[in-house]
Amino acid sequence: MSKTNVRHPPHYKENTLLTRREFISSGLQTTGAIAVASAATGILTGCSHQVHAHPTLATASGEITGKASLKAHAAAHELLVGAAVNTRLLRSDANYARILREQYDLVVAENAMKWGPLRPAPDKYFFDEADALVAFAEQNKMKVRGHNLAWHEALPGWFAATVNKENAQRFLTDHIATVAGRYKGKIRSWDVVNEAIQVKDGRPDGLRKSPWLELLGPGYIDIAFRAARQADPGALLTYNDYGVEYDNDEDARKREFILQLLRRMKADNVPLDALGIQSHIRAGSSSSFGKGIQDYIAGTRALGLQVFLTELDVNEDDLPYNDVAQRDHAIAEVYRNYLDTVLPDPAVKSVLTWGVTDRYTWLNGPTQKRKQPNRRQRALPFDDNYQPKEAFFAMRDCFDRRSV
């Protein structure tokens, strides 16, 4: 199995009692104060929006809930806003569940709907955590994304010794029929195939050399999408991938291979409704956002597809300074620049962050190779104490600037 790329969340590890986020120490917490750096940093480009200081949640909760919430501002501009959810935290952290209810109208499971957690044995399924997320969403009038039905990671430990070329298609289609069928009518969209393109693997079609490719050939993608349509005709079927956000040669090549895949699928009448752009982006990157991703979204829209930003967060490991206010400002500027680049396109229908609070971000997890190992990352809209950060207000302001 391939190693986890640092640009996207690590796979589920079978037989691990705690999730990656639950390994994170909660002892290092911020004061929750929201501050703004006095000047923009020199490494950021395109930072044209004026930034204002905002009160904290503790002193002005009325300013971020109800009509002032992320979901209210998003809905006013034809967007859904959501977050990836650790279902165990719904039971153990009341503030975590409260923030989800107050701020979001869309949720996706961090791990609970992946193969590893769902398939403890070839003939057994474990649905408790996935069911809990769907129940939470229904109770709070939220929509649900399904993540995911076919991926090269998060496969259970028994997979390699059990699945072969003779039975791989049966395992794949039975899994999709069972899982997508269980939640038929309850899932707004499914990531049917996740991260199938890997340019550096050197194939002329750009496909990743994954277990599914080795077992079934390129046709596994079409098999998965057709099985998903049969299992849940009402779900928006999505191809999801990362590494396409920047105006640089590497991301441009991947964008083109993905568009080639989408065009081929549409030409072959494969059921496909949407493209997921993961949006794991970085503060301090030497590359910028611009025409590349705008053309990518426009090309997707031309195929009649919707676009979802599925895993947004900002990795700040490249920032050279430790001051919290300065870092928070730089992170917020990345949120602003990125969202202001992509949200004007009407094909973009939803924005999901990969998590809610810095307390549990995967970027501080034990599997990550960090340049700043003694500095906890502040990648998400809420800090360790569930106080809204500048990134929260940046997101809300970007929703307000969208005109479709």
Buried (B, 14 or more C-beta within 10 A) or exposed (E): EBEBBBBBBBBBBBEEEEBBBBEBEEEEEBEBBBBBBEEBBEEBBBBEBEBEEBBBBEEBBEBBBEEEBBBBBBBEBBBBBBBBBBBBBBEEBEBBBEBBBBBBBBBBBBBBBBBBBBBBEEEEBBBEBBBBBBEBBEEBEBBBBBBBBBBBBBBBBEBEEEBEEEEBBEBBBEBBBBBBEBBEEBBBBBBBBBBBBBBEEEBEEBBBEBBBBEBBEBEBBBBBBBBBBBBBEEBBBBBBBBBBBBBEEEBBBBBBBBBEBBBBBBEEEBBBBBBBBBBBBBBBBEBBBBEBBBEBBEBBBEBEBBBBBBBBBBBBBBBEEEEBBBBBBBBBBBBBBBBBBBBBBBBBBBBBBBBBBBBBBBBBBEBBEBEEEEBBBBBBBBBBBBBBBBBBBBBBBBBEEBEE
